[in-house]
Every structure is written in structure tokens, then in C-alpha cells.
Amino acid sequence: MAAYSSRDHQSLAPLLCACLLLAAGAASGGRVDVEDMLMMDRFRSWQAAYNRSYATAAERLRRFEVYRRNMALIEATNRLGLSYRLGETPFTDLTSDEFRATHTMPRWRLDAARQQQQQQLIITTRTGPVSEVAGGRYWNHTGGDVDVPQSVDWRAKGAVTPVKDQKDCNTCWAFAAVAAIEGLHKIKAGKLVSLSEQEIVDCASPPGSNCNSEGNPGVAMEWVATNGGLTTESDYPYEDREGSCKLDKMRNHVVKISDAEEVEPNNEAALEAAVARQPVAVVVNSAPEIQQHYKSGVFHGPCDPEKTDHAVTVVGYGAEPHGLKYWIVKNSWGDWWGEKGYLRMERRVKDKRGMCGIATFSTFPVM
């Protein structure tokens, strides 16, 4: 009896795909046409590109159907001629609900964490003026004495580490905070150091949260300030889960901050002034039905600025040659997503909350 090799398996893959499609067509009483076969070829190419495999043929067929629906949305959106493009990403085989559950945070958790932060936050005036706003005092440095450039890109100034990947854990708040701290350390100390998100996830989250802790970037920064600093990513690497706090690692303070400050909410001019000084952590509505598939361009919705569910870091801003202004946003969904892990989001919109709520809750660290 001849031995069965992996090469045999590879040669049978197209036949298996065809059988799956025929089975699906028979089950639904329909027929399989050329478009189905072409779409299955695209799905197989996508699987190879993103190293995706499935435990059973039934699961693979289910994921193919999700992929096909997502591709229909992508192609229909791109036909509209918008300022952004959608395309295949590592998440094209996920429904929007599945993606939301693993890559965003429920709004109520962000709101609860923000209330917690506002009760704890001590706003200083070392870095600029503050203004009284309902419920607290916020940083607002938009006066005539501030030179706010037309464009800023902290990546070009070496103040941004490579894009990271939170994977299937709702830890965006830790990634957003760490990116802001990394940027400030480079600006102040002249050295770019990749810092540990896992330390914050393990040590600043309530026990048993299982990647679902109530956190936001401001809370994370306050914890780092209180703890006396943060260790490196190499010393305390990311694990895509919440573990127990490693006290020996936690005491290895490589980078220290003294405080965190919140930019005046609903004020894009104040956010611009803050970003001109350093990277800033913000919260946004992730619009998962669309941003899950974002590939390039300036995103301008649809999204709901009231339903912020994701934390990211603004590392700059600029404008298209034809004048469309945008924020440069570092995400934590890996560098296969978007513009090598980045999103450009429209800036200076009519809504004072900013596109997708980007100006509603912005926090930066202080040294």
C-alpha cells in the first residue's frame, strides 16, 4: 500500500474545495456556478496568505460563506468611490460580531473605566494650561503662543515602535497606553524602547478578567505612574491572555512616567496641539462592519462617535494633496491590517466629537 504524503494532500485540495461547493449547492437545492469556483480559489489564496486552516470540512465551508459575504461587502463599498478602500485582511473569515467580540471592548466597560480614571486623575499644569470643563480640569493648549505645525508624523521622528498585535484579547487599552509612553520616552530620553503591554494586562487588571477587564489608556498610564515604571516587551512578552502578575518583572522599571493628563474633550484643535508634542492615546468607535476590512485611504465613516469601543494611539496628522485632513492612527491589529497596521481617519470634521469619537477621550503621559 502506497504511503500518503502531504504532497498528495495538497493535490487533493482543489478537489475537496469542489466537493464542498457541490455539497453546499445540493443541500440548498441550488447549483454551483463559475463564480462560486472562482470565489473558492480566492478563498484558498487568502487561506495561504494568512496561514489559516480549519479543523473540519464543515467549518471550512462555513468560513468560506462568511468570507464570500464579506467580499461582497468589500466590493460593493469600493464601487462607491470613497476616500478609503476595503480589502482582504486577516479577519475576512470572521463575522462582524465575532470580530467585535475579540478585537473591541463594550462601551460600558470603557465608560466605567473612564469614570474610575476621572476620580483618580490628578491634572498638573507642568505641560501647559488647563481649562475648567464640566466634571474636571483638562489640558488645552491651543492659544496663539503655541506653534502647531501643519503636519506631524512621529514615525518619521523615530518615536513609534513597530505595530503590535493584541490578537484575540480585548487589550487595546494597554497597547494604546504603551505606544504613547514609548513615544514620550523617545522624545525625552532619545531612545526608543518597546515596552510591555502584558505587564499592564497582568498587573493592572482585576483578577479573573480573562482579557475582559475594565480598562482604558488613562487608567493604564496612572497604573504605570503609581507602580514606578514599566519593563520592556522582551522582558515581559505579550501572551494573548491575562496571567498572574510577575512581581519580579514588575519591579524592573525601564521607563518611568509621573502622571497622565486628559485633553479637553470634543476639541480637535486641542488634540492637534497635544499630538504636535507627543503621541496621544484615544478611544474611537471601531465601526467593525467596515474597519475590519480597511486597507487604505482616509476613513470617514460610517461610525457612531457615541459608541466608542476601541483604544488606539494617534501618532500624527496631515492632509491629502487635495486638502482632505486626516489623523495618523496606530492600531494593535497587526501589520497585515490597514496601511501596514495604521489607519488614517478624517480630521477637522463638523462633529465636535471628531470622526468616530476620536476627540472624546484623549490621554497622554507626563514625565
C-alpha positions as CSV (number, residue, x, y, z in Angstrom):
1,M,0.0,0.0,0.0
2,A,1.5,3.4,-1.0
3,A,2.3,5.9,1.7
4,Y,0.2,9.0,1.9
5,S,2.2,12.3,1.7
6,S,1.5,15.9,2.4
7,R,2.0,16.5,-1.4
8,D,-0.9,14.1,-2.0
9,H,-3.0,16.2,0.4
10,Q,-2.1,19.4,-1.5
11,S,-3.0,17.9,-4.8
12,L,-6.4,16.9,-3.4
13,A,-7.2,20.3,-2.0
14,P,-8.8,21.7,-5.2
15,L,-10.9,18.6,-5.5
16,L,-12.0,18.9,-1.9
17,C,-13.0,22.5,-2.5
18,A,-15.1,21.5,-5.5
19,C,-16.8,18.7,-3.4
20,L,-17.6,21.1,-0.7
21,L,-19.2,23.5,-3.1
22,L,-21.2,20.8,-4.8
23,A,-22.4,19.6,-1.4
24,A,-23.4,23.1,-0.4
25,G,-25.2,23.6,-3.7
26,A,-27.0,20.2,-3.3
27,A,-28.0,21.0,0.2
28,S,-29.5,24.3,-0.8
29,G,-31.2,22.9,-3.9
30,G,-29.2,25.3,-6.0
31,R,-26.3,24.9,-8.4
32,V,-22.6,25.7,-8.3
33,D,-21.5,28.2,-11.0
34,V,-18.2,29.5,-12.2
35,E,-18.3,32.5,-9.8
36,D,-18.5,30.1,-6.9
37,M,-15.5,28.2,-8.1
38,L,-13.5,31.5,-8.6
39,M,-14.5,32.7,-5.2
40,M,-13.3,29.4,-3.7
41,D,-10.0,29.9,-5.4
42,R,-9.7,33.4,-3.9
43,F,-10.6,31.9,-0.5
44,R,-7.8,29.3,-0.9
45,S,-5.4,32.0,-1.8
46,W,-6.5,34.1,1.2
47,Q,-6.0,31.0,3.5
48,A,-2.5,30.5,2.2
49,A,-1.6,34.2,2.6
50,Y,-2.8,34.3,6.2
51,N,-1.9,30.7,7.1
52,R,-5.4,29.9,8.1
53,S,-6.6,26.3,8.5
54,Y,-9.8,24.7,9.9
55,A,-10.4,21.6,12.0
56,T,-13.2,20.2,9.8
57,A,-14.5,20.5,6.2
58,A,-17.8,21.8,7.6
59,E,-16.0,24.6,9.5
60,R,-14.1,25.4,6.4
61,L,-17.3,25.7,4.3
62,R,-18.9,27.9,7.0
63,R,-15.8,30.2,6.9
64,F,-16.0,30.3,3.1
65,E,-19.6,31.5,3.3
66,V,-18.5,34.3,5.8
67,Y,-15.6,35.2,3.5
68,R,-17.9,35.4,0.5
69,R,-20.4,37.7,2.3
70,N,-17.5,39.9,3.4
71,M,-16.1,40.1,-0.1
72,A,-19.5,41.2,-1.4
73,L,-19.5,44.0,1.2
74,I,-15.9,44.9,0.3
75,E,-16.6,45.1,-3.4
76,A,-19.8,47.0,-3.0
77,T,-18.2,49.6,-0.8
78,N,-15.2,50.0,-3.1
79,R,-17.6,50.7,-6.0
80,L,-18.8,53.8,-4.2
81,G,-15.5,55.6,-4.9
82,L,-14.9,56.7,-1.3
83,S,-11.7,58.2,0.1
84,Y,-10.8,54.8,1.5
85,R,-10.6,51.3,0.2
86,L,-11.5,47.9,1.8
87,G,-9.9,44.6,1.0
88,E,-8.8,41.3,2.4
89,T,-7.4,41.3,5.9
90,P,-6.6,38.6,8.5
91,F,-10.2,39.0,9.6
92,T,-12.1,38.3,6.3
93,D,-13.4,35.0,7.5
94,L,-15.0,36.5,10.7
95,T,-18.5,37.9,11.1
96,S,-18.6,41.4,12.4
97,D,-20.0,40.1,15.7
98,E,-17.1,37.7,16.0
99,F,-14.6,40.4,15.2
100,R,-16.2,42.8,17.7
101,A,-16.1,40.2,20.5
102,T,-12.4,39.6,20.2
103,H,-10.9,43.0,19.0
104,T,-13.0,45.7,20.6
105,M,-14.4,46.5,24.1
106,P,-18.0,47.0,25.1
107,R,-18.8,50.7,25.5
108,W,-20.0,50.2,29.1
109,R,-16.5,48.9,30.1
110,L,-14.8,52.0,28.6
111,D,-17.3,54.3,30.3
112,A,-16.8,52.6,33.7
113,A,-13.0,52.8,33.3
114,R,-13.2,56.5,32.3
115,Q,-15.3,57.3,35.4
116,Q,-12.7,55.5,37.5
117,Q,-9.9,57.4,35.9
118,Q,-11.6,60.8,36.4
119,Q,-12.0,60.0,40.1
120,Q,-8.3,59.2,40.4
121,L,-6.6,61.6,37.9
122,I,-4.6,64.4,39.2
123,I,-4.1,67.1,36.5
124,T,-1.0,69.1,36.7
125,T,-0.1,72.3,34.8
126,R,3.6,71.4,34.1
127,T,2.9,70.7,30.4
128,G,0.6,73.6,29.6
129,P,-2.6,75.4,30.6
130,V,-5.7,73.7,31.8
131,S,-9.3,74.7,31.4
132,E,-12.3,74.0,33.6
133,V,-14.7,71.7,31.8
134,A,-17.9,70.1,33.4
135,G,-16.7,67.5,35.8
136,G,-13.0,68.1,35.8
137,R,-9.9,70.0,34.5
138,Y,-8.4,69.3,31.1
139,W,-5.3,70.1,29.2
140,N,-6.0,72.7,26.5
141,H,-3.1,74.4,24.8
142,T,-4.5,76.0,21.6
143,G,-3.6,79.6,22.2
144,G,-1.6,81.9,19.9
145,D,1.6,81.1,21.7
146,V,1.6,77.5,20.6
147,D,3.2,76.7,17.2
148,V,1.1,73.8,15.9
149,P,2.6,72.6,12.6
150,Q,0.6,71.8,9.5
151,S,1.6,68.1,9.7
152,V,3.2,65.8,12.2
153,D,4.4,62.2,11.9
154,W,6.1,60.7,15.0
155,R,7.1,57.7,12.9
156,A,9.4,59.8,10.8
157,K,11.0,61.1,14.0
158,G,11.7,57.6,15.3
159,A,9.2,57.8,18.2
160,V,7.0,54.9,17.2
161,T,7.7,51.2,17.7
162,P,6.6,48.6,15.1
163,V,2.9,47.8,15.0
164,K,1.9,45.1,17.5
165,D,-0.9,42.6,17.6
166,Q,-3.4,42.2,20.5
167,K,-4.7,39.1,18.9
168,D,-7.9,37.7,20.4
169,C,-7.7,39.5,23.7
170,N,-9.5,42.8,24.5
171,T,-6.4,44.6,25.5
172,C,-6.4,47.5,23.1
173,W,-6.3,50.0,26.1
174,A,-2.9,48.6,27.2
175,F,-1.5,48.8,23.7
176,A,-2.7,52.4,23.2
177,A,-1.2,53.5,26.5
178,V,2.1,51.7,26.0
179,A,2.5,53.3,22.5
180,A,2.0,56.8,24.0
181,I,4.6,56.1,26.7
182,E,7.1,54.6,24.2
183,G,6.8,57.8,22.1
184,L,7.3,60.2,25.1
185,H,10.3,58.2,26.3
186,K,11.9,58.6,22.8
187,I,11.2,62.3,22.8
188,K,12.5,62.9,26.3
189,A,15.3,60.4,26.6
190,G,16.3,59.9,22.9
191,K,15.9,56.2,22.9
192,L,13.0,54.1,21.5
193,V,12.2,51.1,23.7
194,S,9.5,48.6,23.1
195,L,7.6,48.3,26.4
196,S,5.4,45.6,27.9
197,E,1.7,45.5,27.4
198,Q,1.5,42.2,29.2
199,E,2.7,43.7,32.5
200,I,-0.2,46.1,32.4
201,V,-2.7,43.4,31.5
202,D,-1.5,41.1,34.2
203,C,-0.8,43.6,37.0
204,A,-3.4,46.4,36.4
205,S,-6.4,44.2,35.6
206,P,-8.8,42.8,38.2
207,P,-8.0,39.1,38.8
208,G,-10.0,36.7,36.7
209,S,-10.9,39.2,34.0
210,N,-9.8,36.8,31.2
211,C,-8.9,39.6,28.8
212,N,-12.2,41.4,29.5
213,S,-11.0,43.9,32.2
214,E,-12.4,47.4,32.6
215,G,-9.5,49.4,31.3
216,N,-8.7,52.5,29.2
217,P,-5.4,54.1,28.3
218,G,-5.6,56.7,31.1
219,V,-6.1,54.0,33.8
220,A,-3.1,52.1,32.3
221,M,-0.9,55.2,32.4
222,E,-2.0,56.0,36.0
223,W,-1.0,52.5,37.0
224,V,2.4,52.8,35.4
225,A,3.0,56.1,37.2
226,T,1.9,54.6,40.6
227,N,3.9,51.4,40.0
228,G,7.1,53.4,39.4
229,G,7.5,52.4,35.8
230,L,7.2,49.7,33.1
231,T,9.5,47.0,31.9
232,T,10.4,46.0,28.3
233,E,8.4,43.8,26.0
234,S,11.3,41.4,25.7
235,D,11.5,41.0,29.5
236,Y,7.7,40.6,29.9
237,P,6.4,39.5,26.4
238,Y,2.8,39.5,25.3
239,E,0.8,36.3,25.7
240,D,-2.6,36.9,24.3
241,R,-4.2,36.2,27.7
242,E,-4.4,37.6,31.2
243,G,-2.0,35.9,33.6
244,S,-0.8,36.4,37.1
245,C,1.3,39.4,37.8
246,K,5.0,38.6,37.7
247,L,6.3,40.7,40.6
248,D,10.0,40.2,39.8
249,K,9.4,41.5,36.3
250,M,7.2,44.3,37.5
251,R,10.0,45.8,39.7
252,N,12.3,46.1,36.6
253,H,11.4,49.8,35.8
254,V,13.0,50.7,32.5
255,V,10.8,53.6,31.7
256,K,9.0,55.8,34.2
257,I,6.2,58.4,33.9
258,S,4.9,60.7,36.6
259,D,1.4,61.4,35.6
260,A,-1.3,61.3,32.9
261,E,-3.3,64.1,31.5
262,E,-6.6,64.2,29.5
263,V,-7.0,66.6,26.6
264,E,-10.1,68.8,26.6
265,P,-12.9,66.6,25.2
266,N,-14.7,67.4,21.9
267,N,-11.9,69.7,20.8
268,E,-9.9,68.6,17.8
269,A,-7.7,71.7,17.9
270,A,-6.6,70.8,21.4
271,L,-6.0,67.2,20.3
272,E,-3.8,68.5,17.4
273,A,-1.8,70.6,19.8
274,A,-1.3,67.6,22.0
275,V,-0.3,65.3,19.1
276,A,2.2,68.0,17.9
277,R,4.0,67.4,21.2
278,Q,3.8,63.6,21.5
279,P,1.8,60.5,20.6
280,V,-1.6,60.5,22.3
281,A,-3.9,57.6,23.3
282,V,-7.6,58.0,22.2
283,V,-10.8,56.0,22.0
284,V,-12.9,55.6,18.9
285,N,-15.9,53.7,17.5
286,S,-14.2,50.9,15.6
287,A,-17.1,50.5,13.1
288,P,-16.2,46.8,12.8
289,E,-18.5,46.1,9.9
290,I,-16.2,48.4,7.8
291,Q,-12.9,48.8,9.6
292,Q,-12.5,45.1,9.9
293,H,-11.7,45.2,6.2
294,Y,-9.9,48.6,6.0
295,K,-6.9,48.6,3.6
296,S,-6.0,52.2,2.7
297,G,-7.1,55.8,2.4
298,V,-8.8,58.3,4.7
299,F,-11.6,56.7,6.6
300,H,-14.7,59.0,7.1
301,G,-17.3,56.6,8.3
302,P,-19.9,55.4,8.8
303,C,-19.4,55.1,12.5
304,D,-21.1,56.3,15.7
305,P,-19.0,58.8,17.8
306,E,-21.2,58.0,20.8
307,K,-20.3,54.3,20.9
308,T,-16.5,54.3,21.4
309,D,-15.3,50.7,21.8
310,H,-11.6,50.7,20.9
311,A,-8.4,52.4,22.0
312,V,-5.7,53.4,19.6
313,T,-2.8,55.9,19.5
314,V,-2.6,59.0,17.4
315,V,1.0,59.3,16.2
316,G,0.5,62.3,13.8
317,Y,-1.7,64.1,11.4
318,G,-1.6,65.5,7.9
319,A,-3.6,66.2,4.7
320,E,-4.0,64.7,1.2
321,P,-2.8,66.8,-1.7
322,H,-6.4,67.8,-2.5
323,G,-6.9,69.1,1.1
324,L,-8.6,66.2,3.0
325,K,-7.2,66.3,6.5
326,Y,-6.5,63.1,8.5
327,W,-5.2,61.7,11.7
328,I,-2.5,59.0,11.6
329,V,-3.6,56.2,13.9
330,K,-1.5,53.3,15.2
331,N,-3.7,50.3,15.7
332,S,-3.0,47.0,17.5
333,W,-4.4,44.5,15.0
334,G,-1.1,43.6,13.4
335,D,0.7,45.0,10.4
336,W,-1.2,42.9,7.9
337,W,-4.2,45.1,8.6
338,G,-4.8,48.5,7.0
339,E,-1.8,50.6,5.9
340,K,0.8,48.3,7.4
341,G,-1.1,48.4,10.7
342,Y,-2.1,52.1,10.6
343,L,-5.4,53.8,9.8
344,R,-5.9,57.3,8.5
345,M,-9.1,58.9,9.9
346,E,-10.6,62.1,8.7
347,R,-9.7,65.2,10.8
348,R,-11.4,68.5,11.4
349,V,-15.0,67.3,10.8
350,K,-18.1,69.2,11.6
351,D,-19.0,67.0,14.6
352,K,-17.0,68.4,17.6
353,R,-16.5,64.8,18.9
354,G,-14.3,64.1,15.8
355,M,-14.6,61.3,13.3
356,C,-15.8,58.2,15.2
357,G,-15.4,60.0,18.5
358,I,-11.6,60.4,18.2
359,A,-11.7,63.7,20.2
360,T,-14.0,62.5,23.0
361,F,-11.4,61.0,25.4
362,S,-7.7,61.6,24.7
363,T,-4.9,60.9,27.2
364,F,-1.1,61.4,27.2
365,P,1.6,60.5,29.7
366,V,3.8,63.0,31.5
367,M,7.4,62.6,32.6
